[in-house]
Amino acid sequence: MEITTAAFWAALGSIILANILLSGDNAVVIAMAARTLPAHQQKKTIVWGSAAAIVLRVVLTLVAVELLKWPFLKIVGGLLLFYIGVTLLLGDDDDDGATESERAAGHLLTAIRTILIADLVMSLDNVIAVAAAAKGDTLLLILGLAISIPLIIFGSTLLLKVMDRFPIIITAGAALLGYLAGEMLLTDPAVAQRFGAPAQSLVAAAGAACAVLVVAVGLGVKRRRAARPSTA
């Protein structure tokens, strides 16, 4: 597709719009992963995490149609997303024996790794819309996703500030990841092959159940840790 044609720019606009609409959950993960870091590392985590996630999404989009046909892939992804939701709800763990600089470096790498894994899992469905808008044009795909980076960074930064003022949003973010995990578990091709395609109401119910479960597990573990006697 020629870059000077109206069709090229229309497709580019479609990719940017689709990525904005589909990246709300990714912005939540980025903000939640960065919230426990020192202020000077939060911006670095958001920038690098967003950029790396976009690169990963470009690669994933090129093979997404085939990946979504693999049985059990979405089940594994759903379980990973459930674990990430609980982990992000727990926040920071103690790092006994580590220096402040070691803890800071470790938390930065952990946050970026969490962002990448969560984005990989959550993008399995989302990239289909972006791939359709690109119409097989790799340059168009890369341009559209690259332009979306500052938009995702802005959304993550805004959410981070809101989370500081309203901590309940952290719980809501973890519940969102649980909901997405429940949806993925029931929409895996292996489930459809064995039991038939589930009704949308059943998929929504599974998402709601997993959302509640993520929050319950996360808050339960958090209370147990808080009740543990200090060894200091």
C-alpha beads as a LAMMPS data file, in Angstrom:
LAMMPS data file: protein, C-alpha beads

232 atoms
231 bonds

1 atom types
1 bond types

-500.0 500.0 xlo xhi
-500.0 500.0 ylo yhi
-500.0 500.0 zlo zhi

Masses

1 110.0

Atoms # bond

1 1 1 0.000 0.000 0.000
2 1 1 1.491 3.331 -1.103
3 1 1 2.210 5.790 1.721
4 1 1 0.834 8.682 -0.360
5 1 1 -2.616 7.143 -0.819
6 1 1 -5.711 7.958 1.214
7 1 1 -6.192 4.225 1.867
8 1 1 -2.814 4.077 3.644
9 1 1 -3.666 6.935 6.008
10 1 1 -7.156 5.611 6.637
11 1 1 -5.713 2.215 7.566
12 1 1 -3.077 3.877 9.758
13 1 1 -5.793 5.790 11.603
14 1 1 -7.751 2.556 12.082
15 1 1 -4.727 0.825 13.629
16 1 1 -4.068 3.717 16.031
17 1 1 -7.737 3.882 17.042
18 1 1 -7.978 0.100 17.515
19 1 1 -4.817 0.078 19.623
20 1 1 -6.084 2.906 21.855
21 1 1 -9.426 1.173 22.402
22 1 1 -7.814 -2.204 23.087
23 1 1 -4.935 -1.010 25.285
24 1 1 -6.865 0.066 28.369
25 1 1 -6.118 -3.198 30.169
26 1 1 -2.442 -2.945 29.188
27 1 1 -2.245 0.565 30.681
28 1 1 -3.718 -0.828 33.910
29 1 1 -1.009 -3.512 34.125
30 1 1 1.785 -1.042 33.385
31 1 1 0.538 1.377 36.049
32 1 1 0.075 -1.384 38.634
33 1 1 3.521 -2.854 37.957
34 1 1 5.176 0.578 38.301
35 1 1 3.313 1.763 41.390
36 1 1 5.601 0.063 43.944
37 1 1 8.792 1.501 42.424
38 1 1 10.558 4.692 43.570
39 1 1 9.294 7.801 41.793
40 1 1 12.457 8.176 39.686
41 1 1 12.033 4.639 38.307
42 1 1 8.312 4.802 37.555
43 1 1 8.689 6.882 34.388
44 1 1 11.547 4.663 33.189
45 1 1 9.447 1.537 33.743
46 1 1 6.440 2.984 31.919
47 1 1 8.519 4.109 28.910
48 1 1 10.571 0.932 28.531
49 1 1 7.698 -1.359 29.425
50 1 1 5.384 0.303 26.890
51 1 1 7.996 0.354 24.119
52 1 1 8.986 -3.275 24.654
53 1 1 5.322 -4.310 24.801
54 1 1 4.632 -2.578 21.472
55 1 1 7.579 -4.357 19.799
56 1 1 6.314 -7.632 21.211
57 1 1 2.832 -6.846 19.913
58 1 1 4.162 -6.199 16.382
59 1 1 5.777 -9.635 16.330
60 1 1 2.711 -11.264 17.865
61 1 1 0.342 -9.593 15.396
62 1 1 2.219 -11.114 12.459
63 1 1 1.493 -14.628 13.744
64 1 1 -1.631 -14.035 15.852
65 1 1 -4.139 -15.721 13.547
66 1 1 -2.213 -18.995 13.679
67 1 1 -1.438 -18.743 17.419
68 1 1 -5.105 -18.388 18.337
69 1 1 -5.810 -21.769 16.716
70 1 1 -3.463 -23.617 19.082
71 1 1 -5.377 -25.555 21.749
72 1 1 -4.526 -24.887 25.415
73 1 1 -2.566 -21.705 24.594
74 1 1 -5.309 -19.432 25.945
75 1 1 -5.741 -21.687 28.985
76 1 1 -2.051 -21.260 29.842
77 1 1 -2.385 -17.526 29.159
78 1 1 -5.439 -17.282 31.410
79 1 1 -3.627 -18.991 34.283
80 1 1 -0.642 -16.669 33.811
81 1 1 -2.933 -13.642 33.842
82 1 1 -4.624 -14.889 37.034
83 1 1 -1.207 -15.205 38.705
84 1 1 -0.152 -11.735 37.527
85 1 1 -3.388 -10.231 38.880
86 1 1 -2.760 -11.718 42.337
87 1 1 0.912 -10.678 42.271
88 1 1 0.152 -7.079 41.330
89 1 1 -2.482 -6.864 44.046
90 1 1 0.066 -8.005 46.641
91 1 1 2.457 -5.205 45.689
92 1 1 6.028 -5.222 46.980
93 1 1 7.614 -8.204 48.690
94 1 1 10.283 -7.922 51.327
95 1 1 13.854 -8.389 50.055
96 1 1 15.734 -9.425 53.168
97 1 1 19.492 -9.220 52.833
98 1 1 19.470 -7.109 49.670
99 1 1 20.924 -3.627 49.467
100 1 1 18.744 -0.691 48.449
101 1 1 20.340 -0.516 44.977
102 1 1 19.893 -4.269 44.463
103 1 1 16.245 -4.052 45.472
104 1 1 15.657 -1.099 43.148
105 1 1 17.284 -2.854 40.170
106 1 1 15.431 -6.079 40.901
107 1 1 12.067 -4.361 41.186
108 1 1 12.612 -2.451 37.939
109 1 1 13.407 -5.639 36.001
110 1 1 10.522 -7.475 37.672
111 1 1 8.083 -4.704 36.739
112 1 1 9.192 -4.680 33.088
113 1 1 9.038 -8.493 32.928
114 1 1 5.513 -8.452 34.369
115 1 1 4.427 -5.862 31.800
116 1 1 5.822 -7.938 28.924
117 1 1 4.239 -11.205 30.060
118 1 1 0.853 -9.598 30.725
119 1 1 0.898 -7.742 27.408
120 1 1 1.784 -10.943 25.559
121 1 1 -1.107 -12.796 27.178
122 1 1 -3.716 -10.029 26.835
123 1 1 -2.776 -9.252 23.240
124 1 1 -3.689 -12.697 21.899
125 1 1 -7.209 -11.525 21.055
126 1 1 -6.581 -7.795 20.689
127 1 1 -4.029 -8.057 17.883
128 1 1 -6.568 -9.640 15.555
129 1 1 -8.313 -6.269 15.165
130 1 1 -4.988 -4.504 14.563
131 1 1 -3.874 -7.149 12.045
132 1 1 -7.176 -6.792 10.180
133 1 1 -6.742 -3.004 9.959
134 1 1 -3.182 -3.417 8.634
135 1 1 -4.402 -5.651 5.772
136 1 1 -1.091 -7.510 5.696
137 1 1 1.057 -4.360 5.383
138 1 1 3.952 -4.756 7.862
139 1 1 5.133 -1.129 7.523
140 1 1 1.623 0.086 8.261
141 1 1 1.403 -2.191 11.282
142 1 1 4.727 -1.044 12.759
143 1 1 3.944 2.653 12.170
144 1 1 0.506 2.402 13.731
145 1 1 1.703 0.611 16.846
146 1 1 4.763 2.876 17.220
147 1 1 2.582 5.992 17.124
148 1 1 0.437 4.409 19.843
149 1 1 3.373 4.195 22.304
150 1 1 3.037 7.771 23.694
151 1 1 -0.726 7.265 24.050
152 1 1 -0.240 4.134 26.155
153 1 1 2.486 5.881 28.189
154 1 1 0.139 8.812 28.862
155 1 1 -2.655 6.472 29.933
156 1 1 -0.334 4.526 32.260
157 1 1 1.073 7.709 33.816
158 1 1 -2.419 9.088 34.414
159 1 1 -3.568 5.807 36.004
160 1 1 -0.497 5.768 38.246
161 1 1 -1.414 9.189 39.654
162 1 1 -5.041 8.164 40.150
163 1 1 -3.963 4.962 41.947
164 1 1 -1.988 7.036 44.439
165 1 1 -5.140 8.967 45.331
166 1 1 -7.638 6.112 45.093
167 1 1 -6.036 2.760 46.077
168 1 1 -9.325 0.950 45.350
169 1 1 -8.392 1.210 41.665
170 1 1 -5.542 -1.247 42.328
171 1 1 -8.104 -3.822 43.460
172 1 1 -10.277 -3.001 40.440
173 1 1 -7.257 -3.475 38.152
174 1 1 -6.511 -6.886 39.646
175 1 1 -10.183 -7.824 39.208
176 1 1 -9.982 -6.773 35.550
177 1 1 -7.061 -9.130 34.982
178 1 1 -9.009 -11.898 36.703
179 1 1 -11.995 -11.235 34.440
180 1 1 -9.823 -11.422 31.328
181 1 1 -8.267 -14.652 32.629
182 1 1 -11.702 -16.231 33.083
183 1 1 -12.705 -15.252 29.547
184 1 1 -9.527 -16.756 28.106
185 1 1 -9.985 -20.049 29.954
186 1 1 -13.429 -20.621 28.436
187 1 1 -12.684 -19.410 24.907
188 1 1 -9.712 -21.698 24.293
189 1 1 -10.123 -23.902 21.162
190 1 1 -9.611 -27.021 23.301
191 1 1 -12.712 -26.133 25.367
192 1 1 -14.787 -25.536 22.236
193 1 1 -13.653 -28.828 20.704
194 1 1 -14.609 -30.808 23.790
195 1 1 -17.748 -29.038 25.026
196 1 1 -18.802 -26.831 22.123
197 1 1 -18.564 -23.050 21.909
198 1 1 -19.669 -21.605 25.287
199 1 1 -22.501 -19.078 25.471
200 1 1 -21.429 -15.469 25.970
201 1 1 -23.273 -15.380 29.293
202 1 1 -21.205 -18.347 30.516
203 1 1 -17.971 -16.667 29.407
204 1 1 -18.987 -13.499 31.263
205 1 1 -19.862 -15.527 34.373
206 1 1 -16.463 -17.263 34.282
207 1 1 -14.789 -13.865 33.970
208 1 1 -16.731 -12.480 36.932
209 1 1 -15.918 -15.561 39.048
210 1 1 -12.196 -15.272 38.288
211 1 1 -12.284 -11.534 39.031
212 1 1 -13.698 -12.244 42.492
213 1 1 -11.230 -15.103 43.013
214 1 1 -8.174 -12.977 42.127
215 1 1 -9.198 -10.298 44.620
216 1 1 -10.053 -12.876 47.306
217 1 1 -6.751 -14.749 46.917
218 1 1 -4.692 -11.569 46.732
219 1 1 -6.270 -9.929 49.765
220 1 1 -6.159 -13.219 51.699
221 1 1 -2.433 -13.665 51.107
222 1 1 -1.848 -9.999 51.926
223 1 1 -3.629 -10.355 55.287
224 1 1 -1.654 -13.491 56.140
225 1 1 1.621 -11.715 55.379
226 1 1 0.597 -8.713 57.467
227 1 1 -0.331 -10.982 60.393
228 1 1 3.001 -12.814 60.273
229 1 1 5.280 -11.827 63.169
230 1 1 8.278 -9.781 62.113
231 1 1 11.651 -11.580 62.200
232 1 1 13.577 -8.324 62.557

Bonds

1 1 1 2
2 1 2 3
3 1 3 4
4 1 4 5
5 1 5 6
6 1 6 7
7 1 7 8
8 1 8 9
9 1 9 10
10 1 10 11
11 1 11 12
12 1 12 13
13 1 13 14
14 1 14 15
15 1 15 16
16 1 16 17
17 1 17 18
18 1 18 19
19 1 19 20
20 1 20 21
21 1 21 22
22 1 22 23
23 1 23 24
24 1 24 25
25 1 25 26
26 1 26 27
27 1 27 28
28 1 28 29
29 1 29 30
30 1 30 31
31 1 31 32
32 1 32 33
33 1 33 34
34 1 34 35
35 1 35 36
36 1 36 37
37 1 37 38
38 1 38 39
39 1 39 40
40 1 40 41
41 1 41 42
42 1 42 43
43 1 43 44
44 1 44 45
45 1 45 46
46 1 46 47
47 1 47 48
48 1 48 49
49 1 49 50
50 1 50 51
51 1 51 52
52 1 52 53
53 1 53 54
54 1 54 55
55 1 55 56
56 1 56 57
57 1 57 58
58 1 58 59
59 1 59 60
60 1 60 61
61 1 61 62
62 1 62 63
63 1 63 64
64 1 64 65
65 1 65 66
66 1 66 67
67 1 67 68
68 1 68 69
69 1 69 70
70 1 70 71
71 1 71 72
72 1 72 73
73 1 73 74
74 1 74 75
75 1 75 76
76 1 76 77
77 1 77 78
78 1 78 79
79 1 79 80
80 1 80 81
81 1 81 82
82 1 82 83
83 1 83 84
84 1 84 85
85 1 85 86
86 1 86 87
87 1 87 88
88 1 88 89
89 1 89 90
90 1 90 91
91 1 91 92
92 1 92 93
93 1 93 94
94 1 94 95
95 1 95 96
96 1 96 97
97 1 97 98
98 1 98 99
99 1 99 100
100 1 100 101
101 1 101 102
102 1 102 103
103 1 103 104
104 1 104 105
105 1 105 106
106 1 106 107
107 1 107 108
108 1 108 109
109 1 109 110
110 1 110 111
111 1 111 112
112 1 112 113
113 1 113 114
114 1 114 115
115 1 115 116
116 1 116 117
117 1 117 118
118 1 118 119
119 1 119 120
120 1 120 121
121 1 121 122
122 1 122 123
123 1 123 124
124 1 124 125
125 1 125 126
126 1 126 127
127 1 127 128
128 1 128 129
129 1 129 130
130 1 130 131
131 1 131 132
132 1 132 133
133 1 133 134
134 1 134 135
135 1 135 136
136 1 136 137
137 1 137 138
138 1 138 139
139 1 139 140
140 1 140 141
141 1 141 142
142 1 142 143
143 1 143 144
144 1 144 145
145 1 145 146
146 1 146 147
147 1 147 148
148 1 148 149
149 1 149 150
150 1 150 151
151 1 151 152
152 1 152 153
153 1 153 154
154 1 154 155
155 1 155 156
156 1 156 157
157 1 157 158
158 1 158 159
159 1 159 160
160 1 160 161
161 1 161 162
162 1 162 163
163 1 163 164
164 1 164 165
165 1 165 166
166 1 166 167
167 1 167 168
168 1 168 169
169 1 169 170
170 1 170 171
171 1 171 172
172 1 172 173
173 1 173 174
174 1 174 175
175 1 175 176
176 1 176 177
177 1 177 178
178 1 178 179
179 1 179 180
180 1 180 181
181 1 181 182
182 1 182 183
183 1 183 184
184 1 184 185
185 1 185 186
186 1 186 187
187 1 187 188
188 1 188 189
189 1 189 190
190 1 190 191
191 1 191 192
192 1 192 193
193 1 193 194
194 1 194 195
195 1 195 196
196 1 196 197
197 1 197 198
198 1 198 199
199 1 199 200
200 1 200 201
201 1 201 202
202 1 202 203
203 1 203 204
204 1 204 205
205 1 205 206
206 1 206 207
207 1 207 208
208 1 208 209
209 1 209 210
210 1 210 211
211 1 211 212
212 1 212 213
213 1 213 214
214 1 214 215
215 1 215 216
216 1 216 217
217 1 217 218
218 1 218 219
219 1 219 220
220 1 220 221
221 1 221 222
222 1 222 223
223 1 223 224
224 1 224 225
225 1 225 226
226 1 226 227
227 1 227 228
228 1 228 229
229 1 229 230
230 1 230 231
231 1 231 232
